[in-house]
Amino acid sequence: MKVLIMAGGYATRLWPITKGKPKPLLPVGNKYIIDYILEKTKDLGLEVHVSTNKFFERHFKSWAEKNNIGLIVEETISEEEKLGTIGAIKYAVSELGVDDYLIVAGDNLFSFSLEDFLRHYSGKPLIAVYDVGDFELAKRYGVVLVEGNRVIDFQEKPLQPKSTLISTGVYAFPKDVIEKVDEYLERGNRDSPGYFIEWLLENDVEIYAYKFDDYWYDIGSADSYLEAMKTLLKESQIEEIQISPYSKIIPPVVIKKGAKILGRSIVGPYAYIGEECVIENSDVSDSIIFNATVIRGSTIWRSIIDEKCEIRNLELKKSLVGGHAKIQRGD
């Protein structure tokens, strides 16, 4: 078996934050999203590869070398050209060879152990499922019906979900199912793991479900990104920074090197402050501020501000600000 982490999407729902950086390499606490997934693969004793695209290859290269991870790079540079998940699986298999595969979406954060997941794998397709507890929310995902642990029905993004149990982007597929990917795509089927699972069921392939509780985040929106940080950021990590004696830090926070917390500022709880940021006479909480951003005389709550921005004399709530923006009120 091989592990394949899918990281070739262009994350359009999180634009402009992800226009120049891949979503799996966004920070959550003091680690990247993909680092949490990689940690869960450490005890499996399996080859791990990451599937990405030409546009984001340079972002992943040093990370992959540092972690001794193989990179599979599809030759696409835009959302319009992308292969899609099943197309990317086909491309990766053509590079790595037919085998059993543990496939994990690179923007998923989940509570369960992959070791335990594979203990439930018997050579039949196995998918990780989670109860979101809300029929409206379930409409966004692949909805699963089970009898015991066997999947008896699967609907990709249904208008009227039959349950609130959804598929979470973690799959174990045996060789014989991996070999069906070509046929699936050749028949003109839609390129999504959910539709592939629907097709497998229609073709009488037995599929099983691994149910888990606790937490699961599909980092597809600013809200889910911030909620994931609140769940996973347990302890403060503060690097070499400058801080005014009149400023206050409320844990947990991550503050990267070279940041300056000046004047009467309050940072935290649940704040990520990137390298070389300046926070002056401002309050920042439940927010992610990327490198080299300057915030003066402002209150920032539940917001994400990209790198090299300048925010002055503003109250920002539930905002998403793209890189190099300058926003101010008054002088």
C-alpha positions as CSV (number, residue, x, y, z in Angstrom):
1,M,0.0,0.0,0.0
2,K,1.0,3.6,-0.7
3,V,-0.2,6.8,0.8
4,L,-1.3,9.6,-1.5
5,I,-2.1,13.1,-0.1
6,M,-4.1,15.1,-2.6
7,A,-2.9,18.7,-2.7
8,G,-3.5,19.8,-6.3
9,G,-6.5,22.0,-5.9
10,Y,-6.6,25.8,-6.3
11,A,-8.8,26.5,-3.3
12,T,-11.0,29.1,-5.0
13,R,-13.3,29.4,-2.0
14,L,-10.5,30.8,0.0
15,W,-9.3,33.3,-2.6
16,P,-7.6,35.8,-2.3
17,I,-5.6,34.1,0.5
18,T,-4.9,31.0,-1.6
19,K,-4.3,32.7,-4.9
20,G,-0.5,32.5,-4.4
21,K,-0.2,29.8,-1.8
22,P,-1.5,26.2,-1.6
23,K,-4.2,25.6,1.0
24,P,-2.4,22.6,2.6
25,L,0.5,24.9,3.4
26,L,-1.6,27.4,5.3
27,P,-0.6,27.5,9.0
28,V,-2.8,26.1,11.7
29,G,-1.1,27.0,15.0
30,N,2.6,26.5,14.5
31,K,2.3,23.8,11.8
32,Y,0.9,23.6,8.3
33,I,-2.4,21.8,7.6
34,I,-0.6,19.1,5.7
35,D,1.8,18.6,8.6
36,Y,-1.1,17.3,10.8
37,I,-1.8,14.7,8.1
38,L,1.8,13.7,7.6
39,E,2.2,13.2,11.4
40,K,-0.7,10.7,11.2
41,T,1.2,8.7,8.5
42,K,4.5,8.4,10.5
43,D,3.7,5.0,12.2
44,L,2.2,3.3,9.1
45,G,5.5,2.3,7.6
46,L,4.3,3.2,4.1
47,E,5.6,5.3,1.2
48,V,4.1,8.7,1.3
49,H,3.6,10.9,-1.8
50,V,1.9,14.3,-2.3
51,S,0.1,15.1,-5.5
52,T,0.2,18.7,-6.5
53,N,0.3,20.9,-9.6
54,K,3.0,22.8,-11.5
55,F,1.7,26.1,-10.2
56,F,2.3,25.2,-6.6
57,E,5.3,22.9,-7.1
58,R,7.9,25.4,-5.8
59,H,5.9,25.9,-2.6
60,F,6.0,22.1,-1.8
61,K,9.5,21.4,-3.0
62,S,11.5,22.4,0.1
63,W,8.7,21.0,2.4
64,A,8.8,17.7,0.6
65,E,12.6,17.5,0.7
66,K,12.7,18.3,4.4
67,N,10.1,15.6,5.2
68,N,11.5,13.0,2.7
69,I,8.2,13.0,0.8
70,G,7.8,12.1,-2.9
71,L,6.1,14.8,-5.1
72,I,3.9,13.9,-8.0
73,V,3.4,17.1,-10.1
74,E,0.6,17.4,-12.7
75,E,1.3,19.8,-15.5
76,T,-1.4,22.3,-14.8
77,I,-1.1,25.9,-13.7
78,S,-4.8,27.1,-13.3
79,E,-8.2,26.1,-12.0
80,E,-9.4,25.7,-15.6
81,E,-6.6,23.2,-16.5
82,K,-6.7,21.1,-13.3
83,L,-7.1,17.3,-13.6
84,G,-9.5,17.0,-10.6
85,T,-9.1,14.5,-7.8
86,I,-9.8,11.3,-9.8
87,G,-7.7,12.6,-12.8
88,A,-4.9,13.4,-10.4
89,I,-5.2,9.9,-8.8
90,K,-4.9,8.4,-12.3
91,Y,-1.8,10.5,-13.0
92,A,-0.2,9.6,-9.7
93,V,-0.9,5.8,-10.3
94,S,0.7,6.1,-13.7
95,E,3.8,7.4,-12.0
96,L,3.8,5.2,-8.9
97,G,2.2,2.0,-10.2
98,V,-1.0,0.1,-9.4
99,D,-1.2,-0.8,-5.7
100,D,-3.6,-0.5,-2.7
101,Y,-3.8,3.2,-1.9
102,L,-4.6,5.2,1.2
103,I,-5.8,8.5,-0.2
104,V,-6.2,11.6,2.0
105,A,-7.4,15.0,1.0
106,G,-4.7,17.5,1.8
107,D,-7.0,20.2,3.3
108,N,-8.7,17.9,5.8
109,L,-8.0,18.0,9.6
110,F,-9.5,15.0,11.5
111,S,-9.3,13.5,14.9
112,F,-8.9,9.8,14.2
113,S,-5.7,7.7,13.8
114,L,-4.9,6.5,10.3
115,E,-3.4,3.5,11.9
116,D,-6.8,2.6,13.4
117,F,-8.4,3.4,10.1
118,L,-6.3,0.9,8.3
119,R,-6.9,-1.7,11.0
120,H,-10.5,-1.7,9.7
121,Y,-9.4,-2.1,6.1
122,S,-10.0,-5.6,4.8
123,G,-9.2,-5.2,1.2
124,K,-12.6,-3.7,0.3
125,P,-12.9,0.1,-0.2
126,L,-13.1,1.9,3.1
127,I,-14.2,5.5,3.6
128,A,-14.0,7.7,6.7
129,V,-17.4,9.1,7.6
130,Y,-18.5,11.8,10.1
131,D,-22.0,12.9,11.3
132,V,-22.3,16.7,10.8
133,G,-25.7,16.6,12.5
134,D,-27.3,19.1,10.1
135,F,-29.2,18.3,6.9
136,E,-28.4,21.8,5.4
137,L,-24.7,21.3,6.0
138,A,-24.8,17.8,4.6
139,K,-25.9,19.1,1.2
140,R,-22.3,20.4,0.7
141,Y,-20.8,16.9,0.9
142,G,-21.1,13.3,-0.1
143,V,-23.9,11.8,2.0
144,V,-23.7,8.2,3.2
145,L,-26.3,5.6,4.3
146,V,-25.0,2.6,6.1
147,E,-26.2,-0.7,7.5
148,G,-23.8,-1.6,10.2
149,N,-20.5,-0.6,8.7
150,R,-21.4,-1.3,5.1
151,V,-22.3,1.6,2.8
152,I,-25.6,1.0,1.1
153,D,-26.2,4.4,-0.5
154,F,-24.1,7.4,-1.4
155,Q,-25.2,10.8,-2.8
156,E,-22.8,13.5,-3.8
157,K,-24.0,16.9,-2.7
158,P,-27.7,16.0,-2.7
159,L,-30.5,18.5,-2.6
160,Q,-32.4,16.4,-0.1
161,P,-29.9,14.4,2.0
162,K,-31.1,11.1,3.3
163,S,-28.8,11.4,6.4
164,T,-26.3,13.7,8.0
165,L,-23.4,11.2,7.8
166,I,-20.9,12.4,5.3
167,S,-17.7,11.3,3.6
168,T,-14.6,13.2,4.8
169,G,-11.9,12.7,2.1
170,V,-10.0,9.7,3.6
171,Y,-10.2,6.5,1.5
172,A,-8.5,3.1,1.3
173,F,-8.8,1.6,-2.2
174,P,-7.6,-1.8,-3.1
175,K,-5.7,-2.5,-6.4
176,D,-8.8,-3.8,-8.2
177,V,-10.7,-0.5,-7.5
178,I,-7.6,1.6,-8.5
179,E,-7.6,-0.3,-11.8
180,K,-11.2,0.9,-12.4
181,V,-10.3,4.6,-12.4
182,D,-9.4,4.5,-16.1
183,E,-12.8,3.0,-17.0
184,Y,-14.6,5.5,-14.8
185,L,-13.0,8.5,-16.5
186,E,-13.2,7.0,-20.0
187,R,-17.0,6.7,-19.6
188,G,-17.1,10.5,-19.2
189,N,-18.0,10.4,-15.5
190,R,-17.7,13.5,-13.3
191,D,-14.4,14.0,-11.7
192,S,-14.9,13.8,-7.9
193,P,-14.3,11.1,-5.4
194,G,-18.0,11.2,-4.4
195,Y,-19.2,10.4,-7.9
196,F,-16.6,7.7,-8.2
197,I,-18.0,6.1,-5.0
198,E,-21.5,6.4,-6.3
199,W,-20.4,4.6,-9.5
200,L,-18.6,1.9,-7.6
201,L,-21.8,1.2,-5.6
202,E,-23.9,1.1,-8.9
203,N,-21.4,-1.5,-10.2
204,D,-21.9,-3.7,-7.1
205,V,-18.6,-3.0,-5.4
206,E,-18.8,-3.5,-1.6
207,I,-17.8,-0.3,0.3
208,Y,-17.4,0.0,4.0
209,A,-17.5,3.0,6.4
210,Y,-15.2,3.9,9.2
211,K,-17.2,6.1,11.6
212,F,-15.4,8.6,13.9
213,D,-16.4,11.4,16.3
214,D,-14.6,14.3,18.0
215,Y,-13.5,16.7,15.2
216,W,-13.3,17.1,11.4
217,Y,-12.6,20.2,9.4
218,D,-12.7,20.6,5.7
219,I,-10.7,23.8,5.3
220,G,-12.9,25.3,2.6
221,S,-13.9,28.6,4.1
222,A,-12.5,31.3,6.4
223,D,-14.9,30.1,9.2
224,S,-13.7,26.4,9.0
225,Y,-10.1,27.6,8.9
226,L,-10.5,29.7,12.0
227,E,-12.5,27.0,13.8
228,A,-9.7,24.5,13.1
229,M,-7.2,26.8,14.6
230,K,-9.3,27.2,17.7
231,T,-9.5,23.4,18.1
232,L,-5.8,22.6,17.4
233,L,-4.0,25.6,18.9
234,K,-3.5,24.3,22.5
235,E,-0.4,26.1,23.6
236,S,1.3,29.4,22.9
237,Q,4.4,29.5,20.8
238,I,6.1,32.8,20.8
239,E,9.4,33.3,18.9
240,E,11.9,36.2,19.2
241,I,9.7,39.3,19.2
242,Q,9.5,42.8,20.4
243,I,6.7,43.6,22.9
244,S,5.7,46.8,24.7
245,P,5.4,46.6,28.5
246,Y,1.9,48.1,28.0
247,S,0.8,45.3,25.7
248,K,-0.9,42.0,26.7
249,I,-0.8,38.5,25.2
250,I,-3.7,36.2,26.0
251,P,-2.9,32.6,25.3
252,P,-3.0,30.5,23.2
253,V,-1.3,32.4,20.4
254,V,1.4,31.8,17.8
255,I,3.7,34.9,17.2
256,K,6.5,34.4,14.7
257,K,10.0,35.9,14.8
258,G,10.5,39.6,14.1
259,A,7.0,40.6,15.0
260,K,6.5,43.8,17.0
261,I,3.6,44.2,19.5
262,L,3.7,47.9,20.3
263,G,1.8,50.5,22.4
264,R,-1.3,49.3,24.2
265,S,-2.1,46.2,22.2
266,I,-3.9,43.0,23.1
267,V,-3.1,39.8,21.1
268,G,-5.2,36.7,21.6
269,P,-6.7,34.4,22.4
270,Y,-6.5,32.3,19.3
271,A,-4.3,34.6,17.2
272,Y,-1.6,33.7,14.6
273,I,0.8,36.6,13.9
274,G,3.2,36.0,11.1
275,E,6.9,37.0,10.8
276,E,7.8,40.7,10.7
277,C,4.2,41.9,11.5
278,V,3.6,45.1,13.4
279,I,0.7,45.3,15.8
280,E,0.4,48.7,17.4
281,N,-2.4,50.0,19.7
282,S,-4.6,47.2,18.3
283,D,-6.6,44.2,19.5
284,V,-6.3,41.0,17.5
285,S,-8.2,37.8,18.5
286,D,-9.6,34.7,16.7
287,S,-7.6,35.8,13.7
288,I,-4.8,34.9,11.4
289,I,-2.4,37.6,10.2
290,F,0.2,36.6,7.6
291,N,3.8,37.9,7.3
292,A,4.9,41.5,7.2
293,T,1.4,43.0,7.8
294,V,1.0,46.3,9.8
295,I,-2.0,46.9,11.9
296,R,-2.3,50.2,13.8
297,G,-5.2,51.5,15.9
298,S,-7.5,48.7,14.9
299,T,-9.6,45.9,16.3
300,I,-9.4,42.6,14.4
301,W,-11.7,39.7,15.3
302,R,-12.4,36.5,13.4
303,S,-10.6,37.7,10.4
304,I,-7.8,36.5,8.0
305,I,-5.4,39.1,6.7
306,D,-2.8,38.2,4.0
307,E,0.8,39.2,3.9
308,K,2.1,42.8,3.4
309,C,-1.2,44.5,4.2
310,E,-1.6,47.8,6.1
311,I,-4.7,48.2,8.3
312,R,-5.2,51.5,10.2
313,N,-8.0,52.8,12.4
314,L,-10.5,50.1,11.5
315,E,-12.7,47.6,13.2
316,L,-12.6,44.4,11.1
317,K,-14.9,41.5,11.9
318,K,-15.3,38.3,9.9
319,S,-13.2,39.7,7.1
320,L,-10.9,38.2,4.5
321,V,-8.3,40.6,3.2
322,G,-6.0,39.8,0.3
323,G,-2.3,40.5,0.1
324,H,-0.8,44.0,-0.2
325,A,-4.1,45.7,0.7
326,K,-4.0,49.1,2.3
327,I,-7.2,49.9,4.2
328,Q,-7.6,52.8,6.6
329,R,-10.2,55.2,8.1
330,G,-9.2,58.8,8.6
331,D,-5.6,60.1,8.6
